Amino acid sequence: MKIVIFGSGLIGSQVASKLGDAGHDVKALGRADGIDTTTGEGLFEAVTGADVVVDLTNSPSWSDDDVMAFFRDGTGHILAAEDKAGVGHHVILSIVGADRLSDSGYMRAKVAQEDLVKAGPIPYSIVRSTQFFEFIAGIADAGTVDGTVHATPAHLQPIASRDVVSHVAEVVTGPPLNGTVEIAGPEPLGIDELVRRLFSVTGDDRSVTPDPEAGYFGAKLDSAALTPTPGANAWIAPTTLDEWLASEA
């Protein structure tokens, strides 16, 4: 199977490696390869002959207008190139609960991306994931004020990136879902607790205070917002936070 991946970051690089090891013809492409999804530059040439295209790109800017333009324009250009080239399956990675956090410009942009894919001409699969363990440190940094991390006790159900990669690879090599699948880690945990457990392993001496007003991507959370949707039959990954922390130590 010939697979083209746009985006070579944390998930894209691992998906490319996993699929390549399984014997597929895989290319993970980005700006360094002459690809610009926001303008469409290089896209048709890149996807010609591909069976599946996986969009794992992310906006370099987090301002509301910029992120909306990035996902709206990039998705439109990729789908148009795929349609012209006869690609049979388009896969994107999105976020569990994106449609429940409309206060966040980033989440609104991800929902717009999903809607474009659903309305587009290419058979598709949308994988909605919860937050990755690897990003807990960044959440802590974003919430730090004068040496104290302000973190909401609202729950996430975070997941190891390697588990995300395993399930994305399964979806990529299977038939188009023409629908959405949710994936999540095995434990719902408050964000403040996630940060404390990370710090207990890393030795970070910052204090952590529960703060229900602490935001997440510009939105206030409750404990249902970023956990699997009831009745969605989410795939639950095997790796716990403690297992992941031990493997990263």
ZABARO-581163 format. One record per residue: residue number from 1; chain; y, z, x of N, C-alpha, C in turn. Coordinates in pm, whole numbers, padded with zeros to 5 digits. Example, Ala and Ser with C-alpha at 12.3 -4.5 7.8 and 13.67 -1.06 7.14 Angstrom:
// ZABARO-581163
   num   chaine       nv       nw       nu      cav      caw      cau       cv       cw       cu
     1        A   -00569    00780    01319   -00450    00780    01230   -00330    00780    01320
     2        A   -00225    00708    01285   -00106    00714    01367    00003    00787    01290
// end
This chain:
// ZABARO-581163
   num   chaine       nv       nw       nu      cav      caw      cau       cv       cw       cu
     1        A   -00119    00000    00085    00000    00000    00000    00124    00000    00088
     2        A    00221   -00087    00056    00347   -00090    00131    00449   -00004    00058
     3        A    00502    00094    00131    00592    00193    00072    00721    00199    00153
     4        A    00834    00190    00086    00964    00203    00150    01029    00332    00100
     5        A    01072    00414    00195    01138    00540    00163    01283    00532    00209
     6        A    01375    00557    00119    01516    00570    00156    01547    00718    00171
     7        A    01584    00757    00293    01609    00897    00322    01504    00948    00421
     8        A    01549    01000    00534    01455    01045    00637    01483    01188    00678
     9        A    01527    01271    00582    01555    01411    00609    01430    01497    00599
    10        A    01447    01622    00555    01338    01718    00551    01217    01666    00475
    11        A    01238    01610    00356    01127    01562    00275    01087    01421    00315
    12        A    01184    01333    00333    01152    01193    00364    01069    01177    00489
    13        A    01103    01250    00594    01029    01236    00719    00885    01284    00703
    14        A    00866    01393    00627    00731    01444    00607    00648    01353    00516
    15        A    00711    01300    00411    00639    01209    00322    00596    01084    00399
    16        A    00684    01030    00481    00651    00912    00560    00534    00940    00652
    17        A    00535    01055    00718    00426    01090    00809    00294    01107    00734
    18        A    00299    01175    00621    00176    01200    00545    00116    01070    00492
    19        A    00200    00982    00439    00150    00856    00386    00104    00763    00497
    20        A    00174    00765    00611    00131    00685    00725   -00004    00731    00776
    21        A   -00024    00863    00783   -00152    00916    00829   -00266    00878    00735
    22        A   -00232    00855    00608   -00333    00816    00509   -00361    00666    00512
    23        A   -00294    00593    00601   -00323    00451    00618   -00232    00355    00547
    24        A   -00125    00406    00486   -00033    00318    00415    00070    00260    00512
    25        A    00124    00146    00475    00232    00081    00550    00363    00141    00501
    26        A    00423    00229    00582    00537    00308    00537    00657    00287    00629
    27        A    00773    00271    00567    00899    00269    00641    00994    00368    00578
    28        A    01050    00459    00658    01155    00550    00613    01286    00502    00672
    29        A    01381    00464    00586    01501    00396    00631    01627    00472    00592
    30        A    01730    00458    00677    01858    00520    00651    01970    00434    00706
    31        A    02088    00494    00720    02205    00420    00765    02185    00360    00905
    32        A    02112    00430    00990    02088    00379    01125    02007    00250    01124
    33        A    01942    00223    01013    01862    00100    00999    01938   -00010    00926
    34        A    02069    00008    00909    02149   -00092    00840    02143   -00083    00690
    35        A    02105    00033    00637    02092    00054    00493    02211    00135    00443
    36        A    02275    00086    00338    02382    00162    00273    02361    00151    00123
    37        A    02303    00255    00064    02274    00248   -00079    02401    00245   -00163
    38        A    02512    00298   -00111    02635    00303   -00190    02699    00165   -00206
    39        A    02669    00073   -00115    02720   -00064   -00125    02611   -00165   -00156
    40        A    02487   -00127   -00133    02374   -00219   -00151    02337   -00292   -00024
    41        A    02408   -00266    00086    02382   -00338    00211    02239   -00314    00259
    42        A    02166   -00424    00282    02033   -00419    00341    01921   -00384    00246
    43        A    01952   -00358    00120    01849   -00306    00030    01745   -00411   -00008
    44        A    01789   -00531   -00046    01693   -00633   -00089    01596   -00666    00023
    45        A    01649   -00684    00143    01563   -00716    00257    01464   -00602    00282
    46        A    01510   -00477    00264    01424   -00363    00292    01310   -00350    00193
    47        A    01334   -00381    00065    01232   -00358   -00038    01145   -00479   -00065
    48        A    01180   -00594   -00009    01100   -00714   -00033    00957   -00691    00016
    49        A    00862   -00714   -00073    00720   -00696   -00039    00668   -00555   -00062
    50        A    00755   -00461   -00098    00712   -00322   -00119    00641   -00305   -00253
    51        A    00539   -00222   -00253    00473   -00184   -00378    00547   -00068   -00445
    52        A    00596    00024   -00363    00663    00144   -00414    00789    00168   -00331
    53        A    00895    00209   -00398    01017    00253   -00330    01043    00399   -00370
    54        A    01069    00482   -00270    01092    00624   -00292    01235    00656   -00251
    55        A    01315    00702   -00345    01455    00735   -00318    01466    00885   -00292
    56        A    01485    00921   -00165    01502    01061   -00125    01638    01081   -00058
    57        A    01733    00996   -00094    01867    01006   -00036    01942    01124   -00095
    58        A    02045    01167   -00022    02129    01277   -00070    02273    01251   -00029
    59        A    02364    01294   -00112    02505    01268   -00088    02556    01345    00034
    60        A    02633    01278    00121    02691    01349    00235    02808    01439    00196
    61        A    02863    01419    00078    02973    01501    00028    02929    01571   -00100
    62        A    02974    01697   -00117    02933    01774   -00233    03045    01786   -00337
    63        A    03154    01716   -00318    03258    01720   -00421    03206    01649   -00547
    64        A    03250    01695   -00662    03195    01645   -00788    03203    01493   -00799
    65        A    03319    01436   -00770    03336    01291   -00785    03251    01215   -00684
    66        A    03247    01265   -00561    03173    01195   -00456    03023    01194   -00483
    67        A    02970    01308   -00525    02826    01314   -00546    02785    01231   -00667
    68        A    02869    01228   -00771    02838    01143   -00886    02840    00996   -00846
    69        A    02940    00956   -00770    02948    00817   -00726    02829    00781   -00638
    70        A    02790    00873   -00550    02678    00845   -00460    02550    00816   -00538
    71        A    02513    00905   -00629    02388    00885   -00702    02397    00772   -00804
    72        A    02512    00758   -00868    02527    00650   -00966    02521    00514   -00898
    73        A    02602    00495   -00795    02609    00364   -00730    02481    00334   -00652
    74        A    02432    00435   -00578    02313    00413   -00498    02192    00378   -00583
    75        A    02174    00452   -00692    02060    00424   -00779    02070    00285   -00841
    76        A    02190    00248   -00884    02208    00115   -00941    02175    00005   -00843
    77        A    02220    00020   -00719    02194   -00082   -00618    02045   -00089   -00582
    78        A    01981    00027   -00569    01839    00026   -00535    01757   -00039   -00646
    79        A    01783   -00002   -00771    01708   -00060   -00882    01729   -00210   -00892
    80        A    01853   -00255   -00869    01880   -00399   -00875    01803   -00474   -00766
    81        A    01799   -00417   -00646    01725   -00480   -00537    01575   -00483   -00566
    82        A    01523   -00375   -00623    01381   -00369   -00658    01347   -00472   -00765
    83        A    01433   -00483   -00863    01409   -00579   -00971    01403   -00721   -00916
    84        A    01495   -00752   -00828    01498   -00886   -00767    01374   -00911   -00682
    85        A    01327   -00806   -00614    01213   -00821   -00523    01078   -00802   -00591
    86        A    01076   -00760   -00715    00950   -00742   -00787    00875   -00615   -00752
    87        A    00946   -00510   -00715    00883   -00381   -00684    00825   -00321   -00812
    88        A    00707   -00259   -00801    00638   -00212   -00920    00647   -00064   -00950
    89        A    00712    00015   -00863    00714    00160   -00887    00832    00220   -00812
    90        A    00917    00293   -00883    01033    00360   -00825    01015    00510   -00843
    91        A    01027    00587   -00733    01005    00732   -00736    01130    00802   -00686
    92        A    01173    00906   -00758    01283    00989   -00709    01242    01137   -00712
    93        A    01309    01215   -00628    01293    01359   -00628    01419    01420   -00688
    94        A    01402    01499   -00793    01514    01563   -00860    01493    01714   -00863
    95        A    01562    01784   -00950    01569    01930   -00946    01530    01989   -01080
    96        A    01434    02083   -01077    01399    02157   -01198    01525    02227   -01252
    97        A    01551    02209   -01379    01664    02275   -01443    01797    02206   -01428
    98        A    01799    02087   -01369    01927    02018   -01349    02003    02000   -01480
    99        A    01932    01973   -01587    01996    01953   -01717    02041    02083   -01782
   100        A    02005    02197   -01723    02047    02327   -01778    02167    02385   -01703
   101        A    02217    02313   -01604    02329    02362   -01524    02443    02261   -01523
   102        A    02495    02232   -01641    02598    02129   -01653    02730    02170   -01590
   103        A    02748    02298   -01557    02869    02341   -01488    02873    02291   -01344
   104        A    02759    02253   -01291    02750    02208   -01153    02766    02057   -01145
   105        A    02864    02011   -01068    02882    01868   -01050    02762    01803   -00985
   106        A    02698    01872   -00892    02579    01817   -00826    02466    01797   -00928
   107        A    02445    01897   -01012    02338    01885   -01111    02368    01776   -01212
   108        A    02494    01763   -01251    02530    01653   -01343    02498    01518   -01280
   109        A    02522    01507   -01150    02495    01381   -01081    02346    01352   -01074
   110        A    02264    01455   -01054    02119    01434   -01052    02067    01392   -01189
   111        A    02123    01448   -01296    02084    01407   -01430    02125    01262   -01454
   112        A    02243    01223   -01407    02286    01084   -01421    02192    00991   -01346
   113        A    02149    01033   -01228    02051    00952   -01153    01922    00936   -01232
   114        A    01871    01046   -01287    01749    01039   -01368    01766    00942   -01485
   115        A    01880    00952   -01553    01904    00867   -01670    01907    00719   -01633
   116        A    01966    00687   -01518    01968    00549   -01473    01827    00497   -01445
   117        A    01746    00581   -01383    01608    00542   -01353    01530    00520   -01481
   118        A    01546    00611   -01578    01475    00598   -01705    01514    00471   -01779
   119        A    01641    00434   -01770    01691    00317   -01843    01674    00188   -01764
   120        A    01631    00198   -01640    01626    00082   -01552    01505   -00008   -01575
   121        A    01497   -00116   -01498    01393   -00217   -01521    01262   -00191   -01450
   122        A    01253   -00084   -01367    01136   -00061   -01283    01053    00054   -01337
   123        A    00920    00038   -01348    00835    00153   -01380    00863    00267   -01282
   124        A    00865    00390   -01330    00919    00497   -01247    00839    00626   -01259
   125        A    00864    00713   -01163    00816    00851   -01168    00929    00941   -01117
   126        A    00958    01047   -01191    01057    01146   -01149    00984    01276   -01119
   127        A    00999    01326   -00997    00943    01454   -00958    01058    01554   -00952
   128        A    01055    01651   -01040    01156    01757   -01040    01098    01879   -00968
   129        A    01163    01920   -00860    01117    02033   -00781    01214    02151   -00792
   130        A    01161    02272   -00775    01246    02387   -00755    01298    02387   -00611
   131        A    01384    02482   -00580    01446    02489   -00447    01341    02515   -00339
   132        A    01369    02466   -00218    01276    02481   -00107    01299    02613   -00034
   133        A    01191    02673    00015    01205    02792    00099    01300    02767    00216
   134        A    01297    02647    00268    01376    02615    00387    01527    02629    00363
   135        A    01570    02631    00239    01713    02636    00209    01763    02777    00175
   136        A    01674    02878    00182    01718    03014    00151    01827    03058    00249
   137        A    01812    03024    00376    01912    03064    00476    02048    03003    00443
   138        A    02050    02879    00398    02176    02816    00361    02240    02881    00240
   139        A    02158    02924    00144    02210    02994    00027    02274    03125    00072
   140        A    02208    03194    00165    02263    03319    00218    02397    03296    00287
   141        A    02403    03193    00367    02528    03164    00440    02641    03132    00343
   142        A    02609    03056    00239    02713    03018    00142    02766    03138    00065
   143        A    02682    03243    00050    02724    03360   -00025    02777    03474    00059
   144        A    02797    03450    00189    02839    03557    00278    02992    03574    00277
   145        A    03034    03697    00254    03175    03734    00261    03186    03862    00344
   146        A    03255    03853    00457    03277    03970    00544    03146    04040    00579
   147        A    03046    03963    00615    02920    04020    00661    02825    04066    00553
   148        A    02861    04043    00427    02774    04080    00315    02740    03956    00234
   149        A    02611    03940    00205    02566    03828    00123    02571    03867   -00024
   150        A    02649    03795   -00101    02654    03814   -00246    02558    03713   -00308
   151        A    02450    03764   -00366    02346    03676   -00420    02305    03724   -00558
   152        A    02290    03631   -00648    02252    03665   -00785    02107    03713   -00791
   153        A    02079    03809   -00879    01939    03848   -00901    01865    03752   -00995
   154        A    01934    03650   -01046    01867    03550   -01129    01758    03481   -01048
   155        A    01653    03442   -01117    01534    03394   -01049    01539    03246   -01010
   156        A    01480    03219   -00896    01430    03088   -00858    01278    03097   -00854
   157        A    01212    02982   -00846    01068    02981   -00821    01044    02886   -00704
   158        A    01089    02928   -00584    01099    02835   -00471    00964    02790   -00418
   159        A    00970    02680   -00342    00849    02608   -00301    00862    02567   -00155
   160        A    00751    02564   -00085    00750    02516    00053    00765    02365    00055
   161        A    00842    02314    00148    00864    02169    00152    00733    02094    00173
   162        A    00641    02155    00247    00513    02085    00269    00435    02068    00140
   163        A    00451    02162    00045    00386    02147   -00085    00455    02039   -00168
   164        A    00588    02031   -00157    00662    01923   -00223    00611    01789   -00172
   165        A    00598    01778   -00041    00554    01653    00021    00415    01614   -00029
   166        A    00324    01710   -00038    00189    01679   -00084    00189    01620   -00224
   167        A    00269    01679   -00313    00268    01630   -00451    00344    01498   -00464
   168        A    00456    01485   -00391    00528    01357   -00394    00437    01245   -00345
   169        A    00361    01270   -00239    00270    01168   -00187    00165    01127   -00291
   170        A    00116    01224   -00367    00021    01192   -00473    00085    01103   -00579
   171        A    00207    01136   -00617    00276    01056   -00719    00304    00915   -00668
   172        A    00347    00905   -00543    00381    00775   -00485    00260    00682   -00484
   173        A    00144    00734   -00456    00025    00649   -00444   -00051    00634   -00576
   174        A   -00001    00698   -00682   -00062    00683   -00813    00014    00584   -00899
   175        A   -00031    00564   -01021    00040    00473   -01112    00171    00536   -01157
   176        A    00270    00454   -01194    00396    00509   -01244    00373    00601   -01364
   177        A    00443    00714   -01365    00431    00807   -01477    00514    00762   -01597
   178        A    00621    00685   -01567    00722    00657   -01669    00759    00786   -01742
   179        A    00777    00889   -01661    00810    01021   -01711    00839    01114   -01595
   180        A    00844    01241   -01625    00886    01343   -01529    00778    01448   -01512
   181        A    00754    01489   -01388    00665    01600   -01358    00746    01708   -01288
   182        A    00722    01835   -01322    00788    01946   -01255    00691    02012   -01158
   183        A    00746    02054   -01043    00667    02126   -00944    00745    02250   -00901
   184        A    00672    02358   -00871    00737    02485   -00839    00646    02568   -00751
   185        A    00705    02666   -00683    00627    02762   -00608    00558    02861   -00700
   186        A    00475    02950   -00644    00394    03038   -00727    00464    03164   -00778
   187        A    00585    03196   -00724    00647    03324   -00756    00792    03309   -00802
   188        A    00826    03356   -00923    00967    03366   -00961    01029    03489   -00896
   189        A    01136    03469   -00818    01199    03576   -00743    01350    03566   -00753
   190        A    01418    03680   -00762    01562    03680   -00760    01615    03626   -00628
   191        A    01728    03557   -00634    01782    03502   -00510    01818    03613   -00412
   192        A    01868    03727   -00462    01897    03838   -00371    01770    03886   -00301
   193        A    01658    03890   -00373    01532    03932   -00313    01483    03829   -00211
   194        A    01500    03702   -00240    01462    03598   -00144    01536    03617   -00012
   195        A    01665    03642   -00021    01745    03659    00101    01701    03784    00176
   196        A    01678    03895    00106    01634    04017    00174    01501    03995    00248
   197        A    01409    03927    00184    01278    03907    00247    01288    03813    00366
   198        A    01377    03715    00357    01401    03631    00474    01457    03714    00589
   199        A    01558    03795    00559    01624    03875    00663    01529    03977    00725
   200        A    01433    04026    00646    01339    04124    00699    01251    04065    00808
   201        A    01233    03933    00802    01152    03864    00903    01238    03814    01019
   202        A    01357    03765    00987    01442    03707    01091    01523    03812    01167
   203        A    01534    03933    01110    01613    04037    01175    01762    04025    01152
   204        A    01801    03943    01058    01944    03929    01026    01997    04063    00975
   205        A    02110    04110    01030    02160    04242    00993    02264    04239    00881
   206        A    02286    04124    00820    02377    04122    00706    02320    04201    00589
   207        A    02406    04269    00517    02362    04337    00396    02361    04236    00281
   208        A    02282    04268    00179    02268    04181    00062    02299    04263   -00063
   209        A    02395    04216   -00140    02431    04286   -00263    02404    04199   -00384
   210        A    02338    04253   -00486    02315    04175   -00609    02448    04147   -00677
   211        A    02470    04022   -00711    02596    03982   -00773    02568    03877   -00880
   212        A    02558    03919   -01006    02528    03823   -01114    02631    03710   -01125
   213        A    02750    03730   -01068    02854    03627   -01076    02844    03526   -00962
   214        A    02758    03553   -00865    02742    03460   -00753    02691    03326   -00805
   215        A    02752    03220   -00764    02717    03088   -00816    02605    03021   -00741
   216        A    02563    02908   -00793    02459    02826   -00732    02496    02681   -00761
   217        A    02533    02607   -00657    02581    02470   -00676    02695    02466   -00778
   218        A    02779    02571   -00778    02895    02573   -00866    02868    02621   -01007
   219        A    02747    02672   -01034    02714    02717   -01169    02663    02860   -01165
   220        A    02685    02932   -01273    02630    03066   -01289    02487    03054   -01341
   221        A    02398    03138   -01288    02257    03128   -01323    02212    03236   -01419
   222        A    02109    03203   -01498    02026    03306   -01558    01884    03281   -01507
   223        A    01791    03367   -01541    01659    03359   -01480    01573    03245   -01535
   224        A    01621    03174   -01636    01545    03060   -01689    01594    02926   -01635
   225        A    01712    02925   -01573    01775    02798   -01540    01698    02717   -01437
   226        A    01645    02783   -01335    01584    02710   -01224    01437    02744   -01205
   227        A    01373    02781   -01314    01228    02798   -01315    01168    02692   -01407
   228        A    01038    02666   -01396    00980    02555   -01474    01008    02564   -01623
   229        A    01025    02450   -01683    01052    02441   -01825    00929    02484   -01905
   230        A    00943    02577   -02000    00828    02616   -02082    00764    02494   -02148
   231        A    00633    02484   -02136    00560    02373   -02196    00557    02247   -02113
   232        A    00619    02250   -01994    00624    02129   -01912    00497    02107   -01829
   233        A    00406    02205   -01831    00282    02195   -01755    00310    02165   -01608
   234        A    00400    02245   -01551    00440    02224   -01412    00322    02242   -01317
   235        A    00325    02165   -01207    00229    02186   -01099    00278    02302   -01015
   236        A    00193    02404   -00997    00231    02522   -00922    00170    02514   -00782
   237        A    00256    02516   -00683    00215    02502   -00544    00144    02628   -00495
   238        A    00063    02617   -00391   -00015    02733   -00346    00057    02828   -00251
   239        A    00158    02782   -00177    00214    02862   -00068    00312    02965   -00119
   240        A    00285    03094   -00091    00376    03201   -00130    00488    03215   -00026
   241        A    00592    03289   -00064    00701    03312    00030    00652    03385    00154
   242        A    00570    03489    00138    00521    03563    00254    00438    03475    00346
   243        A    00357    03387    00288    00277    03294    00370    00368    03199    00447
   244        A    00471    03152    00379    00563    03060    00445    00640    03132    00556
   245        A    00688    03252    00529    00762    03327    00630    00673    03353    00751
   246        A    00547    03387    00729    00455    03412    00840    00433    03285    00923
   247        A    00428    03171    00856    00405    03046    00929    00528    03001    01006
   248        A    00646    03049    00964    00769    03009    01029    00812    03107    01140
   249        A    00749    03222    01143    00789    03326    01239    00756    03285    01384
// end
